[in-house]
């Protein structure tokens, strides 16, 4: 059975196995006539990856194929790559799919979708992987004789950001505190290091200290504080009422945003 061949409306496969044939020399190198449009990865949002948890961002696209060819014989395998050509990214270390499938009702175009598979320890080996990745796809046309007729790599399908996951903690002291007394609110910002496979301090990152009064559902920003070189946060505020203190910050070009759990302080 040839890699990636599907007899139904969906196929699940190891992406590297299916794509690897595209990188090898082949006589079947003619254009496939397959077109891929409306490619959306992870709902259009950045893909945020930590140090251990597997991430499976979804994707959708619309596909057309040559007249006279069955959808089961026209296959598309999306992948992501950066800082190289699509062909080298396909062969030497892109982000590949764990599944792909198309709704096959005999009409064109077909709406397709699936998931990429990211295991940080093996898929991402440099913090430089926190960047903009290009979206491409391997395309194949099979003949009724079970032989590969044509194949190509489709490029220009869009881009997606892959970001290092971040965390932040919050701790307000003393607890309890007298009304009007001084609270010291500390925290620590860390982010995923894909080389060391652990979270490390995110030095210099600015975070907002926010407060939510007991009985309210809304946080209000009190001040913005920049972390030291090790990612530590520290500031003081006057205690006015019972409530929760937290740190929060948004995403950067390389790192996802994070919000701590609220630390409750009783004001007596």
SVG drawing of the C-alpha trace seen along z (x, -y; Angstrom):
<svg xmlns="http://www.w3.org/2000/svg" viewBox="-22 -54 41 56">
<polyline fill="none" stroke="black" stroke-width="0.4" points="0.0,0.0 1.5,-3.4 2.0,-5.9 -0.9,-8.3 -3.3,-6.6 -6.9,-6.9 -9.9,-4.9 -12.5,-7.1 -13.2,-10.7 -10.4,-11.0 -6.9,-9.8 -4.7,-9.6 -1.0,-9.3 2.5,-10.2 3.1,-13.4 6.9,-12.9 6.3,-9.6 3.7,-11.0 5.8,-14.0 9.2,-12.3 8.4,-10.9 8.1,-14.4 11.7,-15.2 13.1,-12.2 13.9,-12.3 11.0,-11.0 10.0,-10.8 6.5,-11.8 7.4,-15.5 4.8,-17.1 2.3,-19.6 -0.6,-18.0 -3.3,-20.5 -4.3,-20.5 -5.2,-23.9 -5.4,-24.8 -7.1,-28.0 -8.6,-29.4 -5.9,-27.8 -6.4,-28.6 -4.1,-27.3 -5.1,-27.3 -8.1,-29.5 -5.8,-32.3 -4.2,-32.6 -0.5,-32.0 0.5,-28.5 1.8,-28.6 4.1,-25.7 5.5,-24.9 8.3,-22.4 6.6,-19.1 2.9,-19.0 2.1,-17.9 0.3,-20.5 -2.1,-19.6 -3.2,-22.8 -6.0,-22.3 -6.1,-23.5 -8.7,-23.9 -8.5,-24.5 -10.4,-24.2 -9.1,-22.0 -9.8,-21.6 -8.3,-18.9 -8.2,-18.0 -11.4,-16.9 -11.6,-13.1 -9.6,-12.4 -11.3,-11.1 -10.8,-12.9 -9.3,-9.7 -6.6,-9.9 -5.8,-13.6 -4.1,-14.1 -2.8,-17.1 -0.5,-17.1 0.1,-20.5 3.3,-21.3 5.1,-24.3 8.6,-25.5 10.8,-28.5 14.3,-29.9 14.7,-27.6 13.0,-26.5 9.8,-24.6 11.5,-21.5 14.2,-21.5 11.7,-22.2 9.7,-19.2 12.7,-16.9 14.7,-18.2 12.5,-19.4 9.2,-21.1 6.1,-20.7 4.0,-17.9 0.4,-16.7 -1.0,-13.9 -4.2,-13.8 -5.9,-15.2 -9.2,-14.5 -11.7,-15.9 -15.5,-15.7 -15.9,-13.6 -19.4,-14.0 -18.2,-13.9 -18.4,-17.6 -15.7,-20.3 -14.3,-22.1 -13.9,-20.0 -13.5,-21.3 -10.7,-19.7 -9.1,-19.8 -6.9,-18.1 -4.2,-18.6 -0.5,-19.3 1.5,-17.5 4.1,-19.3 6.1,-17.6 8.4,-20.3 11.4,-18.1 11.6,-16.7 9.9,-19.2 11.4,-22.4 15.1,-22.4 16.0,-26.1 14.4,-29.2 14.8,-30.7 11.9,-28.4 9.7,-31.1 9.1,-32.9 6.8,-33.2 6.4,-29.8 5.3,-29.5 2.5,-27.1 3.1,-24.8 1.6,-21.5 2.7,-18.3 0.3,-17.4 0.0,-14.0 -2.1,-12.5 -2.4,-8.7 -3.4,-6.7 -6.0,-3.9 -3.0,-1.5 -1.9,-2.4 1.1,-4.3 2.1,-7.9 1.3,-10.1 2.5,-13.5 3.6,-15.4 4.6,-18.9 5.0,-21.2 2.4,-24.0 3.7,-27.2 2.4,-30.6 -0.5,-29.2 0.0,-31.7 1.9,-32.0 1.4,-31.3 3.3,-32.4 4.8,-29.8 5.4,-31.2 7.2,-30.2 4.6,-29.6 5.0,-31.9 3.9,-31.8 3.6,-34.3 2.9,-34.0 1.6,-36.4 2.0,-36.7 0.8,-39.6 2.0,-40.1 1.3,-40.5 -2.0,-38.6 -4.1,-39.9 -3.2,-43.6 -4.7,-46.6 -6.7,-49.0 -4.4,-51.7 -1.4,-49.4 1.3,-48.7 1.1,-45.5 4.2,-44.1 3.2,-42.2 5.8,-39.9 5.8,-37.7 8.0,-35.7 7.8,-35.6 9.1,-32.6 8.9,-31.2 9.6,-28.0 13.2,-27.3 13.1,-24.7 16.8,-23.9 16.9,-23.3 13.4,-21.9 12.3,-23.9 10.9,-27.3 13.5,-30.1 13.2,-33.7 11.8,-36.2 14.0,-39.3 12.9,-42.8 9.3,-41.9 6.7,-44.5 3.6,-43.2 0.4,-44.9 -0.6,-44.6 -4.3,-44.3 -6.8,-44.2 -10.3,-42.8 -12.4,-43.8 -14.2,-41.1 -17.7,-40.6 -16.7,-42.1 -15.9,-40.3 -13.7,-43.0 -10.0,-43.5 -8.5,-47.0 -4.9,-47.8 -3.1,-49.5 0.4,-50.0 2.9,-48.5 6.1,-47.0 9.1,-45.8 10.7,-42.5 14.4,-42.4 16.9,-40.4 15.8,-37.2 12.1,-37.8 11.2,-38.8 8.4,-41.3 8.0,-43.5 6.0,-46.5 4.0,-48.0 0.4,-49.3 -1.9,-50.6 -4.5,-48.1 -8.0,-49.6 -10.4,-46.6 -10.6,-42.8 -9.8,-41.4 -7.5,-39.7 -4.2,-40.8 -2.7,-39.4 0.0,-40.0 -0.8,-39.9 1.0,-40.6 0.3,-40.2 2.2,-38.3 5.4,-39.5 6.8,-38.5 8.3,-35.3 6.4,-34.6 2.8,-34.1 1.0,-36.2 0.1,-35.0 -2.0,-35.9 -1.5,-34.6 -4.1,-33.3 -5.5,-36.0 -4.0,-36.1 -6.7,-37.0 -5.9,-39.5 -8.1,-40.1 -8.1,-43.8 -9.0,-44.2"/>
</svg>
